[in-house]
């Protein structure tokens, strides 16, 4: 089987799959924004010990004070990264 035939076969098989759930598609679209937010917040926390202490003491409150919506994905990732040290 040539590479083109294999690619065409994979495309045929993918078309047979049901569409992904809308919630999964929406969550996947949020990944880049979530990563950027988390990276920015972690960067601030590394540069500012007082901000890091506020994050650890009251994560949601510290995020809101900086203008971030404390979305569950952001909160979960920050908890993981801040307590991984």
C-alpha positions in Angstrom: 0.0 0.0 0.0 1.4 3.4 -1.0 1.5 6.4 1.4 -1.3 8.0 -0.6 -3.5 4.9 -0.4 -2.8 4.8 3.4 -3.7 8.4 3.8 -6.9 8.0 1.8 -7.9 4.9 3.8 -7.3 6.8 7.1 -9.5 9.7 5.8 -12.2 7.2 4.9 -12.1 5.6 8.3 -12.2 9.0 10.0 -15.3 10.0 8.1 -17.0 6.9 9.6 -16.5 8.2 13.1 -19.3 10.1 14.8 -18.8 13.9 15.3 -17.2 14.7 18.6 -19.4 16.1 21.4 -19.8 19.9 21.2 -18.5 20.3 24.8 -15.3 18.5 23.8 -14.8 20.8 20.8 -15.5 23.9 22.9 -13.0 22.7 25.5 -10.3 22.0 22.9 -10.8 25.6 21.5 -10.0 27.0 25.0 -6.7 25.2 25.4 -4.4 27.8 23.7 -6.0 30.7 25.8 -5.8 28.6 29.0 -2.1 27.8 28.4 -1.3 31.4 27.7 -3.1 32.6 30.9 -1.4 29.9 33.1 2.0 30.7 31.6 1.5 34.4 32.3 0.3 33.9 35.9 3.1 31.5 36.7 5.6 34.0 35.3 4.2 36.7 37.6 4.3 34.3 40.5 8.0 33.5 39.9 8.9 37.1 39.7 6.8 38.3 42.6 6.9 36.4 45.9 4.0 38.3 47.4 1.8 37.5 44.4 2.8 33.8 44.6 1.9 33.8 48.3 -1.6 35.3 47.5 -2.1 32.7 44.8 -1.3 29.9 47.3 -3.5 31.4 50.0 -6.5 32.3 47.8 -6.0 31.2 44.2 -9.4 32.3 42.9 -9.3 35.7 44.8 -5.8 36.4 43.5 -6.8 35.6 39.9 -9.9 37.8 40.1 -7.8 40.7 41.6 -5.5 40.4 38.5 -8.5 40.5 36.2 -8.6 36.8 35.3 -11.8 34.7 35.4 -10.9 31.8 37.7 -12.1 29.2 35.1 -11.9 25.6 36.4 -9.2 24.6 33.8 -7.0 27.5 34.8 -7.4 26.9 38.5 -6.7 23.2 38.2 -3.5 23.7 36.2 -2.3 26.5 38.5 -2.9 24.3 41.6 -0.9 21.6 40.0 2.0 23.8 38.9 2.2 25.9 42.1 2.2 22.9 44.4 4.6 20.8 42.2 7.6 22.5 43.7 
